[in-house]
Amino acid sequence: MKEELLVQLAKSLLYEKALVKLDGKFVGAIASIPKNKNSQDLNYNEVFIRDNVPVMIYLLLEGKYEIVRHFLNTCLRLQSSQFQTRGIFPTSFAEIEGKLVADYGQRAIGRVCSVDASLWWVILAYIYVKKSGDRTWAATFEVQSGIQHLLNLILHPSFRDSPTLFVPDGAFMIDRALDVWGNPVEIQVLLYGALLSAVGLIQVDLEEKGYTDCQSSASALIDRQLYQKSYAIAWLKNLRSYMLKHYWVNSKIVQTLRRRPTEQYGDSVTNEYNIQTETIPHWLQEWLGDQGGYLIGNVRTGRPDFRFFTLGNCLGATFDLISPAQQRSLFHLMCQNQTALFAQMPLRICHPPLDNEDWRKKTGYDRKNLPWCYHNAGHWPCLFWFFVIATLRHKCHQSSVDHLGIDILLQDNYELLARRLPQQNWAEYFDGPNGVWVGQQARLYQTWTIVGFLLTHHFLKVNPEDTNIMDLPSLKDIENA
C-alpha cells in the first residue's frame, strides 16, 4: 500500500470508527474498534486515559482542540471524591445506558487502580494549554481545584522518606502481576512529568490572575497554590537526584555496585538498599557494553529489578529527567540491542522476560504473560512513537551529535510498521522473541496502534520539529518563574 493511502486509511479508522461522542461531542477514542457495532469485547469499548495519550497528542497536532478539552473536562468530572481515593482519575469511562460510568480499578483484574492515568491527565492538560494557548481554561476553578486534589494525593506524609511513588503490581501500562510492585520506573518518570506539568499550570493561573510572588495574598487558594508549588519543586529536585543515583546504571556503575559492602547500617552508607552481588544478572555486562546506560526497572530493598522497560526510559529522555549525555547512552544501548528490542515489530515492552520459576511465582501462572508474550517481553507497536519523539527531540537540541545510526534505525522500523501493521490488522501486541506472531489474545484494530503509526509518520515525514509538543517546563524555568 502506498504511504499516502496508508495514512488516509489510518486516519479514517481513527475519525470514523474509533472516536466516540459524549453529550453530542467527540470525547475520545475507544481502546479497539469492534468487528461490528453491537459486539462487546471485554472493556475495549471504553475510553481509557492511558490509551488516549497518543490520540490526544495527534488531535492537538491536527488542531482539534475542542475534542481534547472535552476529554480533559470529562476526566475532571470523574475525578474521585471518595475518602480513600480522593484525587485519582479513572482508568477508563464509558456511557452505558445513558449514564457515564467510570472504572477506578473496581472492575480491573486484581482490583488495582491505574496510577498512570492520574499522572497522564495533568501532563496532557499542560500540553493542551501550551499547544492551544488556552490559558483561560487552565485558570478555571475546576482545573486548578483538580490539580490541587491530585497534588494532595501525591504530596502527603507517608511511612517512607523516599520521593518515589509506591504502587502495587499492575498499576500502570503493565496491568497484571509481573513483579513490578514498589517503585517501578515508569511511574516515577510519569510522577516527574506530572509534577513539572502541575507547577506549570499553577504558574499559568497565577499569571492570569496577575499575581507575583512579591505580593501579599488575600486568597486561601493562592496561598495553597504557592505552598504546593514550592513543595512540588523541592520534591522534583529530590526525585531527580534520587533516580539518577539509584536507577541510572552503566558499565562503570555496575562494577561499583558489585564491589560495595553489604549489611551496612547508619547515615553514611554506600549500599542503602543492601544489594547483594548475586542480584546483578550476568546478561547485564553484554547488554550495557562500554557506552550504554539506562534506568533500571525498580529499586527495592535487596531486590533491584534490572529489567529494561522501554516506556519509562523513553519518557525519561523526553521529559529530560536524564541528562543529554545519558540520553545518548540510552539511545546507544537501544541501537546496540536492536535485535532484542526492535526485532520484527518495534518495540519490546521489557527485556528480558520472566521465565521458568520466576514466571510461575511472580505472575501467579498468568497464561497471558507467558515468556515473550503480552507484557512479559511482548512487542507493542504503540511504543515506537515514544522512541521517535525522544530521539528527534534530542537531535533538535543536540545538533552536533552524529545521529546517522538513529536515523537509519528510525527509517527501517517505520517501513517495518508501514508494511506489517495493515497486514496484521493493526494488532494490539505481538508475541515471540522476534515479535513475528500476532499476540495470542491481541485485539485487532487497536486504537493506539493505529494512532501510534500516525504519530510516527507525522514526526518522521511531516514535521520533526513538532516533537516539541512534549516539552514540559524545566526545573530551571519553574524555579525562575
N, C-alpha and C positions, 0 to 999 in steps of 0.2 A: 504494500500500500504506500502511495506517495505521502511524503511528510505532511503536505497541506491537507490532504484528505484525512489523514490520521488525526491531526489536531482538530479538525472540524468534527470528526466522529466523537472524540473525547469531550469536546465542548457540548455537543448535542446531548450526550449521555448525562453530563452534569446538569445542564439547564432544563432539559426536557424530562429527565427520568429521576434524577437524584434529589433535586431541590424540592422541598415541601413547604406548604403555606400554613400559617397560623394567624388567625384574625384577619384573613384575607390578604396577607402579605408573606412573601418568602421569608423564612426564618432560619433556614439551614438545610443541610443535606442528610438524608438517611445513611446508615452505615453501608448498606449494599442495596443495589437495585434488584427487586424481586423478579422472578420469572414472569409472574402475572400480578395484576393489581390486588388480587384477593389473597395471595399467598402470605402466610405468617411464618417467618423463618427466625425462630427464637426472638432475640431483641434487635436484630439487624435492621428493622424498620423504624428504629428510634433515632433521634438526633443526639449524637454523642459530642460532648465538648471536645474531647481529645481528637476524635476523627475529623472534626470540623476546623481544626487548626489550619491545615493546608487549604481547605475550602475558603475560609475567611481571608487568608493571605492572598489567594488567587482573585477573589472577588474585589479586594482592595486594589490590586493591580489593574483590574478591569474597570475600576471606578464605580463599582456597585456598593456605594457607601450605605445606602438605606438598608440593604439586607444585613450588612454586618452590624449596624446599630440595632436593628430589630433583634438579631441573635443575642447581642450583648445585653440588651434590656430584658429579654426573656429569661436569660440565665440569672440576671439580677433579681427578677421577680421570684425566682425559685431558690434563691439563697436561703439556706436553712436558718430558722429562728428557734429551733428546738434547743433545749438547755445543753445537751451533750455535744451537739453538732453545730452550734450556732456559728455562722460564718462560712460554712462549706458550701460549695456549689455542687449541683448534682452531676453524676456520671453521665446521665442521658435524660431525655424527656421526650414525650410523645403526646399527641392529642388522641385520647381514647374515649369514644362515645361522647364527644363534645367537651370533655374535661381534660385539662392539662395535667398530666401525670409525670412525676419525676422519680428517678431512681437514685437514692443516696447510699446504695450498697445493700439495701434490704432485699433486693432481688438477685444480687450477684452471687456467683459461686464463692463460697466462703464468707459471704455477707461482709465484704470488705469495701469500704468507700474509696473511690478513686481520688487520691490526694492530688494527683497531677492535674485533674480537671480544674480545681480551685486555683492552682498556681498559673495554669494557662490562661484563665479568664482575665486576670489583671494584666498579663503580658499582652494579650490580644487587645485589651482596652487601650493600653498605651500606644500600640502600633496603629490602631484605628485613629486615635486622636492626632498622632504625628502625621499620618498619611493624608487624612481628610481635612485636617485643620479645624476640626470641630471642637474647639476648646470650650465652647458653651456647654456642650454635653458633659465634658469632663468636670465642669464646675457645678453641675446639678447636685442637689442634696442627696438624691438617690445614689448616684455614683460614688460620691465621697463617703456616704454612710456605708455603702457596700465595702469600700476599701477599708474603712475603719473596722468593720466586723471581721474581715479577713485578717487584718493585722493583729487584732485582738486574739484571734485563734492561733496565730504563729508566734507572736512576740509576747510570750507569757512565761511566768516561772514554771519550772519543772523539776524533776528529780535529777536532771543531768546538767552539767555545766557546758556541754558541747554546743556549738552554734548550729549543728546539723539538726534536721527534722527526722525524728524516729518514727518509722511506719511499719505496719505489718506486711506479711507476704501478700503480693498481688495488688498493691495499692497504686500501680501506675500502668504503663502500657503492657508490661508483663503481669497479667491479671490473674494468674494462677500460681499455685505453690511452686517456686523454683529456687528456694533458698535465697531470696532477695530481701528478706526482712531486715530491719535495722536502719541502716543509713545508706540506702542504695544511691549510687552516683547520679542517676537521672533525677531523682527527687531533689538532691542537694543543688544541682545545677539549675533546675527549674526554680527552686527557692531563691537562688541568687538573682535570676532574671525577674522573678516576681517582686522581690524587694526593690530592685532598681526601678521597675515599672511603677510600683506603688508610690515611691518617693517622687518620681517624675510627674505622676498625675496629681499628687498633693501640691507640688510646686506650681503646676498649671492653675489649680484652683486658687492658690494664694495670690498668684499674679493677676488672675482675672478679678479678684476682689480688691486689687490694688494694695495688697498688704506687703510690707517689707519687714525684715527681721528687726530693724531698729525701732519699729513702732511698738507701743504697748497695746495689748489686745483686750477688748472687752467681750470677746466671744469665747464661750467654753469650747465650741467646735474648733476654732483656730488654735486655742491652747492645746487641745488634744492632738491636732494635726502636727503642730510644731514639736510636741513631745515625741510622737510616733515617728516623725521624720528623722529627728536626731537619733532616736533609738535604733531605727532601721539602718541608718548609715553606719552606726557603730557595729551593728550585727553583721552588715555586709563586709566590713573590714575584717572582722573576726572569722567569718565564714570563708572568705577568700584565702586568708592566711592559713586557716586550718586545712582547707582542701589541698592547697599547694604543698603543705607539709606532710599530710597523711595519705593523700590519694595519688599524687603525681609520682610516677616511677619511670626510671630509665635504667640502663645497664649499670651505671655508676651507683645509683641509689640502691639497687637491688644488692649489689656487692656489700654496701654498707649495712643494709638490713641483715644480711646473712651473718655478719660478724658482731652484731650487737649483743651485749649480755642480756640475760633473762632474769626473772624473779627479782626485779628491782622494786624499790619502794621509796616514796618521798617526792619532793617537788622537782628536783633536778635529776631526772632520769632520761635516758636516751631511747628507751623502749617502753613507752607509756602503755601500749596495748599488749605487752608480753607476747610478741610474735616469735614463735619458735622457727628455727631454720627449716624444719620438716614441712611447714605450711607453705613454703615458697616452692611452686611447682617447677619441675625440670624443663618443661616446654618454654618457660619464660625467657631463657637465655637466647634461644634461636629466634623467638618471636620479637624480642626487642632489638636484636642486632646491636650495632655500635651507635646508631644515631636515633633510634626510635624511642618514643615516650608516650605515655597515655595515663588517663585517670583510671585507677582500678575500680572494680565494681562495688566494693563495700569495705568499710572499716568497722570491725567488731573485736572485742577483747579476745585475743588468742585465735581469732577466726577471720583473717583478712580474705577477701574474695578477689583473686587476681584475674577473674574473667574480664574480657574486653566487652563492654557494652557500647554499641555503636551510637545510639541516640544521645546518651549522656555525654559522650566525648565530642560529638559533632556540635551539640549545643554549648559545651564548654568553650569551644573555639568561637562559635557565633556570638556568644554573649561576652567574649573577651575575659572570661574567668581565668583562662590560661594566657600567658604572655605570647607575643608574636613568635619568639624563639621556640617556645613549647608547642605552638600551633604547627610550626614547621616540622618538629619532631613527630607530632601526631600524624601529619599527612605523610611523612616519610614512612612511618610504621605501617600505615594503611596501604601505601603503594607496595611496600616490601612484602606484605602479606595479602596481596590482592587475590591470589589463588584461593585463599580461605574465605576472605571477606566478600569478594565480589563474585568470583566464580562465574556460573552461568545465569545468575539472577541477583543483581545487587539489591539490597545489601544484607549480609547476615546480621541478625539481631544481637547475637552474643557469640563469643568463642572462648574456649571450647565448650561443647555440651556436657551436661551431667550425664554419666552413663553408669551401667552396672549397679553396684550397691549405692552409689551416690544418687542415681536416678530413683531407685526404689525407696530409699529412706527420705530423701529431701523433697520429692514430688508427691509422695504417697501413691506410688504406682500409677501416676497420671498417664493414661493411654494417649492423650492428645499431645503430651510433652515428652514423647519418646525421643531418644537422642537423634539429633538432626531434624527434628520436627517442631512445628509451631514456634513457641517461644524458646524452646531448648535448642538454639542454634539453627533455627529455620531461617529462610531468606524472605525478606519483606521489601518489595519494590517501593513501598511508600516511604522508606527511609532514605532513598537515594537523593532526593531533593535537599535534605538536610546537609548531606555531604557536599552537594553542589554549592549551596549558599555559603557554607563555612569556607570552602576553598576559594571561591570567587571573591568573597569579602576580603580574605587575606591577600589575594592577588591585587585587589584595588588599593589596599592600604600599604602593601609592601612590594611596590612595583620593581624594586631592584633585584628581587629574588627570582631565580630560574624556575619557571613553572612548567617547563616542557613536559615532564613526566606526568604531572597532574592533568595538563590539557589533553594528552593522549588518553589517559585513563577516563576522563570525563566523556570524551567523544566516543570512545569504544563502548562504554557502558550505556550511553544514551542510545546508540544504534542498537545495542542488545535489547534494551527496553522497547524501542520502537518496533523491533521485529517480533519479539516474543509475546508482549502483553496482549495485543489484539488476537493473536493466535490462541492464547490461553484464556481468553475471555476475561481479561483484567482481574485475574485471581487475587485473592487476599494475601496468600503467602505460598511459599514453595518449600518442599522438603528435600532431604538428602544432602550428602556432603558437598555437592556441587550446585544445589538448587535447581536441578533439572525437572523434578516431578512437581506437579501441582499438589499443594497441600492436601492431605487425606480428608480433612474436614473444612477445607478452604471454601469460602463463599465466592461466587463469581460476580463480576461487575461490582467489585468493591470500590466504594467512592474514593477513598484516599489513595487507592492505586491509580485510579483514573486521574485525579487532580494532581497527584504527585508527578505524573508524567507531564501534565500541562505546565506545572511549575518548572520542571527540569527543562522543557522546551523553551519556556519564556526566558529563563536565566541564561541558557546557553546560546539560543538562536535569536532572541528578540532584543533583549536589553540586559546585559550583565550588570549594569550599574543599579538596576532595581533591587539587587541583593541588599542595598542599604535599608530596605523596608524593615529588616530585622534588627537594625541598630537600636540598642537601648541606651539610656543615659549612662555615661561612665561615672565611676566613683568620683573622679576629679571634678567632673562637671557639676554633679549634685552637691558636692561639698562647697563649691564656689558660688552656687546659685543664691 
